[in-house]
């Protein structure tokens, strides 16, 4: 039997290393902020791309809104009316941070040299499919949490979102970022849009700036058993040519994607366009919520900016303050109801 010489063993060894390292290196930090909305404005219909003039108009409008939102507030202004004035803004415009803190991009998403009208491209109208009856029920349940704030404990005597920490949202509890920024699918948000990818032969880690959500993708693996459920799901990945495919299942019943259920399945594709850009695409399937699948795509530009600690609620002191404030309003409501009952009884 003929064995290869030492020279050929060295060549084969280097060839083996080259094969293992032949996959594109997608490690790096990316800023995914974009003015392009997830769902297409209905005015565009089935139009996938916008003209340069339309893109520049969108950019100008966004800049004007940002500039207006950063104007100094009048120090002599009065307090807003109870419950807010009904205009746009935090809690009916009763107050919130200004646009200095907002970072949702300055340009529309550019794919294949053209400006996209929406991140979603399937269905053809660029909008999520119709909700199933179960999906509509989930939406109604979600919106039932938001009721007019009339300056009293409006949830008493029924249950409400400020009854205890467990009834607040995952984002309020700083457990999961809003807008599905941690994903999957990984979508732009109002701020904290940096993502850091660290790639090895066995794992890919994607760290989101928002709530420091960290996704761990096991390469060439199998999904965990169905009884193992995570907020970010269970992600496995493999390479198809120069494209990294990631499939995620095993969600809890409250994924980051709005309205999605534990039956959610997301397939993502990461493709290196050049040294400065990743193309990110995804397909969402959840037959219990939507009547069909939907797909999206947008670029991830590389950045030299760095991720810093996300100190949500600065130790989450605000959570305690919200609950303490609710207990005060609740006590006031109970006292008022007791006084009213006593007056009614005394008048008989």
C-alpha positions as CSV (number, residue, x, y, z in Angstrom):
1,X,0.0,0.0,0.0
2,X,1.4,3.4,-1.0
3,X,1.3,6.1,1.7
4,X,1.7,9.8,0.9
5,X,5.0,11.4,1.5
6,X,5.6,13.9,4.3
7,X,5.5,16.7,1.7
8,X,2.0,15.6,0.6
9,X,0.8,15.2,4.2
10,X,1.7,18.9,4.8
11,X,-0.1,20.0,1.6
12,X,-3.2,17.9,2.6
13,X,-3.1,19.4,6.0
14,X,-3.1,23.0,4.7
15,X,-5.8,22.0,2.2
16,X,-7.9,20.7,5.0
17,X,-7.5,23.9,7.0
18,X,-8.3,26.0,3.9
19,X,-11.6,24.1,3.4
20,X,-12.6,24.6,7.0
21,X,-11.8,28.3,6.8
22,X,-13.2,28.8,3.3
23,X,-16.6,30.1,4.6
24,X,-17.0,33.9,4.6
25,X,-16.1,35.6,7.9
26,X,-19.2,37.6,8.9
27,X,-17.8,38.7,12.3
28,X,-18.1,42.3,13.1
29,X,-20.4,45.1,14.3
30,X,-23.3,46.2,12.3
31,X,-25.7,49.2,12.5
32,X,-29.1,48.0,11.2
33,X,-31.0,51.3,11.6
34,X,-33.0,52.2,8.6
35,X,-35.9,54.5,7.6
36,X,-37.5,51.7,5.6
37,X,-40.5,50.4,7.5
38,X,-41.2,46.7,8.1
39,X,-44.5,46.8,6.3
40,X,-45.0,48.8,3.1
41,X,-47.2,51.9,3.2
42,X,-50.3,51.1,1.3
43,X,-49.8,54.0,-1.0
44,X,-47.0,52.1,-2.7
45,X,-49.2,49.1,-3.4
46,X,-47.1,46.3,-4.9
47,X,-44.2,48.6,-5.7
48,X,-41.1,47.1,-4.2
49,X,-38.7,49.9,-4.9
50,X,-39.0,53.7,-4.6
51,X,-37.4,56.3,-6.8
52,X,-34.4,58.4,-5.7
53,X,-36.7,61.4,-5.4
54,X,-39.1,59.4,-3.2
55,X,-36.2,58.2,-1.0
56,X,-34.8,61.7,-0.6
57,X,-38.3,63.0,0.3
58,X,-38.5,60.3,3.0
59,X,-35.1,61.3,4.4
60,X,-36.0,65.0,4.4
61,X,-39.2,64.3,6.3
62,X,-37.4,62.2,8.8
63,X,-34.7,64.8,9.4
64,X,-37.3,67.5,9.8
65,X,-39.2,65.4,12.4
66,X,-36.0,64.7,14.3
67,X,-35.0,68.4,14.3
68,X,-38.4,69.4,15.5
69,X,-38.3,66.9,18.3
70,X,-35.0,68.2,19.6
71,X,-36.1,71.8,20.1
72,X,-35.8,73.2,23.6
73,X,-39.0,72.9,25.6
74,X,-40.6,76.0,27.0
75,X,-39.5,76.2,30.7
76,X,-42.7,78.1,31.5
77,X,-45.1,75.7,30.0
78,X,-47.9,74.3,32.2
79,X,-48.6,70.7,33.1
80,X,-50.4,68.6,30.5
81,X,-54.0,67.8,31.1
82,X,-54.8,64.6,33.1
83,X,-54.4,61.6,30.8
84,X,-52.6,63.6,28.2
85,X,-53.8,65.9,25.4
86,X,-54.4,63.1,23.0
87,X,-51.7,64.1,20.5
88,X,-48.8,61.9,19.4
89,X,-46.2,61.3,22.0
90,X,-45.5,59.2,25.1
91,X,-48.8,58.4,26.9
92,X,-50.8,61.0,25.0
93,X,-47.9,63.5,25.0
94,X,-47.7,63.8,28.8
95,X,-43.9,63.5,28.5
96,X,-41.1,61.4,27.3
97,X,-37.6,61.7,26.0
98,X,-37.1,63.8,22.9
99,X,-35.7,62.7,19.5
100,X,-32.1,63.2,20.8
101,X,-32.4,59.6,22.0
102,X,-33.9,58.2,18.8
103,X,-31.7,56.5,16.2
104,X,-33.8,54.9,13.5
105,X,-31.5,55.7,10.6
106,X,-31.1,58.4,8.1
107,X,-31.6,56.6,4.8
108,X,-33.9,54.0,3.2
109,X,-32.7,50.4,2.8
110,X,-30.6,50.0,-0.3
111,X,-30.9,46.5,-1.9
112,X,-29.3,45.7,-5.3
113,X,-28.7,49.4,-5.7
114,X,-32.4,50.3,-5.3
115,X,-34.3,51.8,-2.4
116,X,-36.8,49.4,-0.9
117,X,-40.3,50.6,0.1
118,X,-40.5,48.1,2.9
119,X,-38.4,45.4,4.5
120,X,-41.1,42.8,3.7
121,X,-41.2,41.7,0.1
122,X,-43.4,38.6,0.3
123,X,-46.4,38.8,0.0
124,X,-46.2,41.1,-3.0
125,X,-47.9,43.9,-1.1
126,X,-45.1,44.0,1.4
127,X,-47.4,43.5,4.3
128,X,-48.0,40.7,6.8
129,X,-50.7,38.2,5.8
130,X,-54.2,38.3,7.3
131,X,-54.4,37.3,10.9
132,X,-56.1,34.0,11.8
133,X,-58.9,34.0,14.3
134,X,-56.4,33.0,17.0
135,X,-54.1,35.8,15.8
136,X,-56.9,38.4,16.1
137,X,-57.7,37.1,19.6
138,X,-54.0,37.6,20.6
139,X,-54.2,41.2,19.1
140,X,-57.3,42.0,21.1
141,X,-55.8,40.6,24.3
142,X,-52.7,42.8,23.7
143,X,-54.6,46.0,23.1
144,X,-56.9,45.3,26.1
145,X,-53.8,46.1,28.3
146,X,-53.9,49.7,27.1
147,X,-56.7,51.8,28.5
148,X,-57.2,55.5,29.0
149,X,-55.4,56.9,32.0
150,X,-57.9,59.1,33.8
151,X,-55.7,59.8,36.8
152,X,-57.2,57.0,38.9
153,X,-56.6,53.3,39.5
154,X,-58.6,52.3,36.4
155,X,-57.7,48.6,36.8
156,X,-59.4,48.3,40.3
157,X,-61.0,45.9,41.1
158,X,-60.1,44.0,38.0
159,X,-56.5,42.8,37.1
160,X,-54.2,45.2,35.4
161,X,-50.7,45.5,34.0
162,X,-49.3,47.1,37.1
163,X,-50.6,44.6,39.6
164,X,-47.2,42.9,40.0
165,X,-43.9,42.5,38.1
166,X,-45.1,39.3,36.4
167,X,-48.0,41.1,34.6
168,X,-45.8,43.8,33.0
169,X,-44.4,43.3,29.5
170,X,-41.1,41.6,28.9
171,X,-39.6,44.8,27.6
172,X,-40.8,46.7,30.7
173,X,-39.1,44.1,32.8
174,X,-35.9,44.5,30.7
175,X,-35.9,40.8,29.8
176,X,-36.4,41.1,26.1
177,X,-36.0,44.0,23.6
178,X,-39.0,45.5,21.9
179,X,-39.5,45.6,18.1
180,X,-38.0,42.2,17.8
181,X,-34.6,43.8,17.7
182,X,-33.1,40.7,19.3
183,X,-35.3,38.6,17.0
184,X,-35.6,36.4,15.3
185,X,-36.3,37.9,12.9
186,X,-33.9,40.7,13.9
187,X,-35.6,44.0,13.0
188,X,-34.7,47.7,13.4
189,X,-36.0,49.7,16.4
190,X,-36.1,53.3,17.5
191,X,-32.6,53.1,19.0
192,X,-29.8,50.8,20.1
193,X,-29.6,49.2,16.6
194,X,-26.0,47.8,16.8
195,X,-25.4,44.1,16.5
196,X,-22.2,42.3,17.1
197,X,-21.5,38.9,15.4
198,X,-18.8,36.6,16.6
199,X,-18.2,33.6,14.4
200,X,-16.4,30.3,15.1
201,X,-16.5,26.9,13.5
202,X,-19.0,25.5,16.0
203,X,-21.1,28.5,17.0
204,X,-22.2,32.0,15.9
205,X,-23.1,34.5,18.5
206,X,-25.2,37.6,17.7
207,X,-25.3,40.2,20.4
208,X,-27.9,42.9,20.2
209,X,-27.3,46.3,21.8
210,X,-30.9,46.4,23.0
211,X,-31.3,44.7,26.4
212,X,-28.0,42.9,25.5
213,X,-30.0,40.0,24.0
214,X,-27.5,37.3,22.9
215,X,-28.4,34.7,20.4
216,X,-26.3,31.5,20.3
217,X,-26.5,29.6,17.0
218,X,-25.2,26.0,17.2
219,X,-23.7,25.1,13.9
220,X,-24.5,21.8,12.2
221,X,-26.6,20.7,15.1
222,X,-30.2,19.6,15.8
223,X,-32.9,21.4,17.7
224,X,-33.5,20.8,21.4
225,X,-36.5,18.7,22.4
226,X,-39.8,20.5,22.1
227,X,-40.2,20.9,25.8
228,X,-37.1,23.2,25.9
229,X,-38.5,26.7,25.2
230,X,-36.7,30.1,25.1
231,X,-37.8,33.7,24.5
232,X,-35.3,33.9,21.6
233,X,-36.0,30.3,20.5
234,X,-33.5,27.6,19.7
235,X,-31.3,28.4,16.8
236,X,-29.2,26.0,14.6
237,X,-27.2,27.0,11.6
238,X,-25.4,25.6,8.5
239,X,-23.7,26.9,5.4
240,X,-25.2,26.7,2.0
241,X,-22.4,27.9,-0.3
242,X,-21.5,31.4,1.0
243,X,-24.8,31.9,2.8
244,X,-25.3,31.2,6.5
245,X,-28.7,29.7,7.1
246,X,-30.2,29.9,10.6
247,X,-33.4,28.1,11.6
248,X,-35.1,29.0,14.9
249,X,-37.9,27.1,16.7
250,X,-38.8,26.2,20.3
251,X,-40.1,29.7,21.3
252,X,-42.0,30.4,24.4
253,X,-45.5,31.8,23.9
254,X,-44.2,35.4,24.0
255,X,-41.6,35.8,21.3
256,X,-40.1,39.2,20.6
257,X,-42.0,39.3,17.2
258,X,-45.3,41.1,17.9
259,X,-48.3,38.6,18.1
260,X,-46.2,35.6,17.3
261,X,-46.8,32.4,19.3
262,X,-44.8,29.4,20.5
263,X,-45.4,27.8,17.1
264,X,-43.2,30.5,15.4
265,X,-40.5,29.3,13.0
266,X,-38.0,31.7,11.5
267,X,-35.5,31.0,8.8
268,X,-32.7,33.6,8.3
269,X,-30.0,34.0,5.7
270,X,-26.8,36.0,6.2
271,X,-24.9,36.7,3.0
272,X,-21.7,38.8,2.8
273,X,-22.2,41.3,0.0
274,X,-18.8,43.0,0.5
275,X,-16.4,43.8,3.3
276,X,-18.7,46.5,4.6
277,X,-22.2,44.9,4.1
278,X,-24.2,41.9,5.0
279,X,-27.5,41.0,3.3
280,X,-30.0,39.8,5.9
281,X,-33.2,38.0,4.8
282,X,-35.8,36.0,6.7
283,X,-39.0,34.0,6.4
284,X,-41.6,33.9,9.2
285,X,-44.0,31.0,9.6
286,X,-46.6,30.8,12.4
287,X,-49.8,29.2,11.1
288,X,-51.6,29.8,14.3
289,X,-51.3,33.6,14.0
290,X,-50.9,34.5,10.3
291,X,-52.7,32.9,7.3
292,X,-49.5,32.5,5.5
293,X,-45.7,33.0,5.7
294,X,-44.0,36.3,5.0
295,X,-40.4,37.3,4.1
296,X,-38.2,40.3,4.3
297,X,-34.8,41.5,3.4
298,X,-32.5,44.5,4.2
299,X,-28.8,45.4,4.4
300,X,-26.7,45.3,7.6
301,X,-23.9,47.9,7.1
302,X,-20.7,47.4,9.1
303,X,-19.8,50.1,11.6
304,X,-16.8,51.1,13.7
305,X,-19.1,52.0,16.6
306,X,-18.9,49.9,19.7
307,X,-21.6,48.2,21.8
308,X,-21.8,49.5,25.4
309,X,-23.7,48.2,28.4
310,X,-27.5,48.5,28.2
311,X,-28.5,49.5,31.7
312,X,-32.2,49.0,31.3
313,X,-34.1,51.2,33.7
314,X,-30.7,51.9,35.3
315,X,-31.0,48.9,37.6
316,X,-34.8,48.7,36.9
317,X,-35.6,51.2,39.7
318,X,-38.3,52.5,37.5
319,X,-40.1,49.2,37.7
320,X,-40.4,49.5,41.5
321,X,-41.5,53.1,41.1
322,X,-44.3,52.2,38.6
323,X,-45.6,49.5,41.0
324,X,-45.4,51.8,44.0
325,X,-47.2,54.5,42.2
326,X,-49.9,52.0,41.2
327,X,-50.4,51.0,44.8
328,X,-50.9,54.6,45.8
329,X,-53.5,55.2,43.1
330,X,-55.1,51.9,44.0
331,X,-55.3,52.9,47.7
332,X,-56.8,56.3,46.7
333,X,-59.4,54.5,44.6
334,X,-60.4,52.1,47.4
335,X,-60.6,55.1,49.8
336,X,-62.8,57.0,47.4
337,X,-65.1,54.1,46.8
338,X,-65.4,53.5,50.6
339,X,-66.2,57.2,51.2
340,X,-68.8,57.1,48.4
341,X,-70.4,53.9,49.8
342,X,-70.5,55.4,53.3
343,X,-72.2,58.6,52.0
344,X,-74.8,56.5,50.1
345,X,-75.5,54.4,53.2
346,X,-75.8,57.4,55.4
347,X,-78.3,59.1,53.1
348,X,-80.8,56.3,53.3
